[in-house]
Amino acid sequence: MRPRLYIAGPYTLGDKEENVQKALDAAEEAAKVGWAPFVPHLSHHWQKRFEHPHEFWYAIDLPWVGKADALWRLPGESKGADEEVQYARLASVPVWYEDWPPTLEWQRDQITFLGGDTLGILAEIESLHDQLAKDYGDGNDLANLRGSEAWSIPAWVGAMIRAEDKIRKLRQYHRKGSLANESAEDSLKDLILYSILALELFRESNAK
C-alpha cells in the first residue's frame, strides 16, 4: 500500500485557480515516485458549489493531516498551510519543504531517525512552551527571561542559569531517587525548553 502524502500550500492568497493547479502538479509528481497524495485544494470546487468559512475546511482537512505518513509544504505564504504543518508536528507527521517531492526513502529515514517517542516528546515541549507563554499574560515568555538584562546579564545567559537549576535538581534526583516539588521528567522537559529559549535569545543578541 502506498504511503499517504498530504499536500499543504497556498490557496486563498493569490490566484486560487493557479494555486489549485500547483497543488495538483505537486500531487502528480508525488504519485510518480510512489506516494498516495491527498490534495485539500480540490475542495475549491466544493466551495464554489457550497460556500463555507475557513473553519469548516480546517475541521475537515486536519483529520487527514493526522492520518498522513508525511506532509509536503509547498512554497508560498499561507496561514492555513502553516497551521497544518503545526498540527502535523504535533501528530508526529514528518514535514517536507523542498520544491521536489519527497522520496519514500526520506519518509522511512524520518521514522528511523525520529523513532520511538522523540517526536511525541518534542510535541510535549511545544505544548509546555505555549502554556508558559499564556501564563505570562501577554504571551511573551521571553520577556521574563530578558529581565536578567537589568542586572547586566545577557538574556540567553539568564535562560541557561535557569537550565542549570534544572541540572542541579536532576543531580539531586540521581543521588536520592526523588524530588520534593517536581518530577524528574518535568525537570528534563524544562531543561530542553530553556535550552531552546537560550538559543533563540543567543541568536537574537548576535543579530543586533
Buried (B, 14 or more C-beta within 10 A) or exposed (E): EEBBBBBBBBBEEEEBEEBBEBBBEBBEBBBEEBBBBBBBBBBBEEBEEEEEEEEEBBEEBBEBBEEBBBBBBBEEEBEBBEBBBEBBBBBBBBBBEEEEBBEBEEBEEBEEEBEEEEBEBBBBBBEBBEEBBEEEEEEEBBEBBBEBBEEEEBBBBBBBBBBEBBBEBBEBBEEEEEBEEEEBEBBBBBBBBBBBBBEBBBEEEEEE
